[in-house]
């Protein structure tokens, strides 16, 4: 299989109303905004989408809302993962995947499996997956890092695993994967701040948080770099430097929801145990947003 998840992917947020119910009108506006401003694919119901705080029926309705707005314009990558291998397989087999193009699946968390355990987990999932798979390595959240050798082993033995969202923060590890991976397997940056460096090393794009708010400028950076125009792309990358840190200082997606709230697109509401970013952080991001919008 060939990876179709390239360029700017948006790790889509889930907008809530003040009573913590899902704001489907805001969701429709947000998806339209992404489609009209450079998103190459959408990554839905994962970390930034606050999936752990959503009920199954809510996930189904969110999915259908996104699909109805998208109408096949860009590929959809939907999250399905966990730390119980058989439960993940059961969810895969009992989910309606119509009009979804791929599955993002995280390294098992909390259990802290060995490298062999990670390999066996993804190997069995790949045998039962109805769609192409993208691995998700994010040790800061899972408590375990999937090493480059394990990723390459999985990529070589499981042809329906087409990419990895690599969010270890370790550029040496990412480079090792890119150097040794099979031709039909891609690396996608899982960190906005490292997207420029990773694409320069051979990654094929980014699954972005900041893209929720500023897709036009961020997609421009990604496309310039993928086209080999590094100087122009670097200038855009440097415009975001301070914002990269502020977005995550109070947790994700608190930062990007604050930005979207300042843009008038959503209410600044998260579901517990997550809470909005601090007033000081929000005010500083609002100042940077005004500067960045001049380039939009």
C-alpha positions as CSV (number, residue, x, y, z in Angstrom):
1,X,0.0,0.0,0.0
2,X,1.1,3.6,-0.6
3,X,0.8,6.3,2.0
4,X,-1.7,9.0,1.1
5,X,-1.3,11.0,4.3
6,X,1.3,13.6,3.2
7,X,1.7,17.3,3.6
8,X,-0.3,19.2,6.2
9,X,-2.5,17.0,8.3
10,X,-4.7,18.7,10.9
11,X,-5.0,17.0,14.4
12,X,-8.6,18.3,14.6
13,X,-9.9,19.6,17.9
14,X,-13.4,18.9,19.3
15,X,-15.3,22.1,20.0
16,X,-17.6,22.2,23.1
17,X,-20.3,24.6,24.2
18,X,-20.3,26.1,27.7
19,X,-22.4,23.2,29.0
20,X,-19.6,20.8,27.7
21,X,-21.8,19.4,24.9
22,X,-20.3,19.1,21.5
23,X,-20.7,22.2,19.3
24,X,-21.4,20.6,16.0
25,X,-22.0,24.0,14.2
26,X,-18.5,25.1,15.3
27,X,-17.1,21.7,14.1
28,X,-18.6,22.2,10.7
29,X,-17.1,25.7,10.5
30,X,-13.7,24.4,11.6
31,X,-13.6,21.6,9.0
32,X,-14.7,24.0,6.2
33,X,-12.0,26.4,7.3
34,X,-9.3,23.7,7.1
35,X,-10.5,22.5,3.7
36,X,-10.5,26.1,2.3
37,X,-7.1,27.0,3.7
38,X,-4.6,24.3,2.7
39,X,-5.2,21.1,4.8
40,X,-4.0,18.0,2.9
41,X,-5.7,15.5,5.3
42,X,-7.6,15.5,8.6
43,X,-6.6,13.4,11.6
44,X,-9.7,13.0,13.8
45,X,-10.6,11.8,17.3
46,X,-7.1,11.5,18.6
47,X,-5.2,13.3,21.4
48,X,-5.9,16.9,20.2
49,X,-9.6,15.9,19.7
50,X,-9.9,14.9,23.4
51,X,-11.0,11.4,22.4
52,X,-10.5,9.9,25.9
53,X,-13.3,12.3,27.1
54,X,-15.8,11.4,24.4
55,X,-18.5,8.7,24.5
56,X,-18.7,6.2,21.6
57,X,-22.0,7.7,20.3
58,X,-20.3,11.1,20.3
59,X,-17.4,9.8,18.3
60,X,-19.7,8.3,15.8
61,X,-21.6,11.6,15.4
62,X,-18.4,13.7,15.2
63,X,-17.2,11.3,12.4
64,X,-20.4,11.6,10.4
65,X,-20.4,15.4,10.8
66,X,-16.8,15.6,9.5
67,X,-17.4,13.3,6.6
68,X,-20.5,15.2,5.5
69,X,-18.6,18.5,5.4
70,X,-15.5,16.9,3.8
71,X,-17.4,15.1,1.0
72,X,-14.2,13.3,0.0
73,X,-12.1,16.4,-0.6
74,X,-9.2,15.2,1.6
75,X,-8.2,11.9,3.1
76,X,-9.5,11.2,6.7
77,X,-7.2,9.5,9.2
78,X,-9.2,8.3,12.2
79,X,-7.8,7.2,15.6
80,X,-8.3,3.7,16.9
81,X,-5.8,2.5,19.5
82,X,-5.2,1.4,23.1
83,X,-3.3,-0.7,25.5
84,X,-5.5,-3.9,25.1
85,X,-4.6,-5.4,21.8
86,X,-7.7,-7.6,21.5
87,X,-10.0,-4.7,22.4
88,X,-8.4,-2.5,19.7
89,X,-9.0,-5.3,17.2
90,X,-12.6,-5.7,18.4
91,X,-13.2,-1.9,18.0
92,X,-11.7,-2.0,14.5
93,X,-14.0,-4.8,13.5
94,X,-17.1,-3.2,14.9
95,X,-16.6,0.4,13.6
96,X,-18.2,1.8,10.5
97,X,-15.2,2.9,8.4
98,X,-17.1,4.0,5.4
99,X,-15.5,7.1,3.8
100,X,-12.6,6.9,6.2
101,X,-9.2,6.4,4.5
102,X,-6.9,5.2,7.3
103,X,-6.4,4.4,11.0
104,X,-4.0,6.0,13.4
105,X,-3.0,3.6,16.2
106,X,-1.0,4.6,19.2
107,X,1.7,2.6,21.0
108,X,0.1,0.8,24.0
109,X,0.2,3.1,27.0
110,X,0.5,2.4,30.8
111,X,1.4,-1.3,30.3
112,X,5.0,-0.3,29.2
113,X,5.4,-3.2,26.7
114,X,8.9,-4.3,25.5
115,X,10.0,-3.7,22.0
116,X,9.0,-7.2,21.1
117,X,5.6,-6.6,22.7
118,X,5.2,-3.4,20.6
119,X,6.1,-5.4,17.5
120,X,3.6,-8.2,18.2
121,X,0.9,-5.7,19.1
122,X,1.1,-3.9,15.8
123,X,1.7,-7.1,13.8
124,X,-1.6,-8.6,15.0
125,X,-3.5,-5.3,14.5
126,X,-2.2,-5.0,11.0
127,X,-3.6,-8.5,10.2
128,X,-7.0,-7.4,11.4
129,X,-7.2,-3.8,10.1
130,X,-9.7,-3.0,7.4
131,X,-7.7,0.1,6.3
132,X,-4.1,1.3,6.0
133,X,-2.5,1.9,9.3
134,X,-0.4,4.8,10.6
135,X,1.6,4.1,13.8
136,X,1.7,6.7,16.5
137,X,4.8,6.9,18.7
138,X,4.4,9.5,21.5
139,X,6.4,8.4,24.5
140,X,5.6,11.5,26.5
141,X,2.0,10.3,26.7
142,X,2.4,6.5,26.6
143,X,5.4,5.9,28.8
144,X,7.2,3.8,26.2
145,X,9.3,4.7,23.2
146,X,9.2,2.6,20.1
147,X,12.8,2.5,18.9
148,X,13.8,3.0,15.3
149,X,14.7,-0.7,14.8
150,X,11.3,-1.8,15.9
151,X,9.5,0.7,13.7
152,X,11.5,-0.4,10.7
153,X,10.9,-4.1,11.5
154,X,7.2,-3.5,11.6
155,X,7.3,-1.4,8.4
156,X,9.1,-4.2,6.5
157,X,6.8,-7.0,7.7
158,X,3.4,-5.3,7.6
159,X,2.7,-3.8,4.1
160,X,-0.6,-2.2,5.2
161,X,1.2,-0.1,7.8
162,X,2.1,2.8,5.6
163,X,3.6,5.5,7.9
164,X,4.4,6.6,11.5
165,X,3.4,9.7,13.3
166,X,6.7,10.1,15.1
167,X,6.4,12.3,18.2
168,X,9.4,11.1,20.3
169,X,11.1,14.5,19.9
170,X,14.3,12.6,19.1
171,X,15.6,13.8,15.7
172,X,18.3,11.1,15.7
173,X,15.7,8.4,16.1
174,X,13.6,9.9,13.4
175,X,16.5,10.1,11.0
176,X,17.4,6.5,11.7
177,X,13.8,5.4,10.7
178,X,14.0,7.5,7.5
179,X,17.3,6.1,6.6
180,X,16.3,2.4,7.0
181,X,12.6,2.3,6.2
182,X,11.2,0.6,3.1
183,X,10.2,2.7,0.2
184,X,6.4,2.4,0.7
185,X,6.6,3.6,4.3
186,X,6.7,7.3,5.4
187,X,7.6,9.3,8.5
188,X,5.2,12.1,9.5
189,X,6.2,14.6,12.2
190,X,4.1,14.6,15.3
191,X,5.5,17.9,16.6
192,X,4.8,21.3,15.0
193,X,8.2,22.7,16.3
194,X,10.1,19.8,14.6
195,X,8.2,19.7,11.4
196,X,10.7,21.9,9.5
197,X,13.7,19.8,10.7
198,X,12.0,16.5,10.0
199,X,10.8,17.3,6.5
200,X,14.3,18.6,5.8
201,X,15.5,15.1,6.8
202,X,13.0,13.3,4.6
203,X,9.6,13.2,6.5
204,X,6.6,13.6,4.2
205,X,4.6,16.0,6.3
206,X,3.2,16.8,9.8
207,X,0.1,16.1,11.8
208,X,-0.3,19.5,13.2
209,X,-2.0,21.2,16.2
210,X,-1.2,24.7,15.2
211,X,-2.8,24.1,11.8
212,X,-6.2,24.2,13.5
213,X,-5.8,27.9,13.8
214,X,-3.3,28.9,11.1
215,X,-3.6,26.3,8.3
216,X,-2.8,28.6,5.4
217,X,0.6,29.8,6.6
218,X,1.6,26.5,8.0
219,X,0.6,24.5,4.9
220,X,2.6,27.1,2.9
221,X,5.7,26.2,4.9
222,X,5.2,22.5,4.5
223,X,4.6,22.7,0.7
224,X,7.6,25.0,0.2
225,X,9.8,22.6,2.0
226,X,8.5,19.5,0.3
227,X,9.3,21.3,-2.9
228,X,12.9,22.0,-1.8
229,X,12.4,25.7,-1.2
230,X,14.1,25.6,2.2
231,X,15.0,29.3,2.6
232,X,11.4,30.5,2.1
233,X,10.0,27.7,4.3
234,X,12.5,28.5,7.1
235,X,11.3,32.1,7.2
236,X,7.8,30.9,7.9
237,X,9.0,28.4,10.5
238,X,10.8,31.1,12.4
239,X,7.6,33.2,12.6
240,X,6.0,30.4,14.7
241,X,8.9,29.8,17.1
242,X,7.5,31.5,20.1
243,X,4.0,30.2,19.5
244,X,5.2,26.6,19.3
245,X,6.1,26.7,23.0
246,X,3.1,28.7,24.2
247,X,0.7,26.3,22.6
248,X,1.7,23.5,24.8
249,X,2.8,25.2,28.0
250,X,-0.6,24.5,29.6
251,X,-1.3,21.3,27.8
252,X,-2.8,20.3,24.5
253,X,-5.3,21.3,23.2
254,X,-5.7,24.1,25.7
255,X,-3.4,26.4,23.7
256,X,-4.9,26.0,20.3
257,X,-8.4,26.2,21.6
258,X,-7.5,29.6,23.1
259,X,-6.2,30.7,19.7
260,X,-9.4,29.5,18.0
261,X,-11.5,31.3,20.6
262,X,-9.6,34.5,19.9
263,X,-10.4,34.0,16.3
264,X,-14.1,33.7,17.1
265,X,-14.4,30.1,15.9
266,X,-15.1,28.2,19.1
267,X,-15.9,28.5,22.8
268,X,-12.8,28.2,25.0
269,X,-14.0,25.0,26.6
270,X,-12.3,21.7,27.3
271,X,-13.6,18.6,29.1
272,X,-12.2,17.7,32.5
273,X,-9.6,16.8,33.5
274,X,-8.3,19.3,30.9
275,X,-8.8,23.0,31.6
276,X,-8.3,26.2,29.5
277,X,-4.8,27.8,29.3
278,X,-3.9,30.6,31.7
279,X,-4.9,34.2,31.0
280,X,-1.3,35.3,30.7
281,X,-0.6,32.6,28.1
282,X,-3.8,33.4,26.2
283,X,-3.0,37.1,26.1
284,X,0.5,36.5,24.8
285,X,-0.7,34.1,22.1
286,X,-3.4,36.6,21.1
287,X,-0.6,39.2,20.5
288,X,1.4,36.7,18.3
289,X,-1.8,35.7,16.5
290,X,-2.3,39.3,15.3
291,X,1.3,39.4,14.0
292,X,0.9,36.1,12.2
293,X,-2.5,37.0,10.6
294,X,-0.7,39.7,8.7
295,X,1.0,37.0,6.6
296,X,-2.3,35.1,6.0
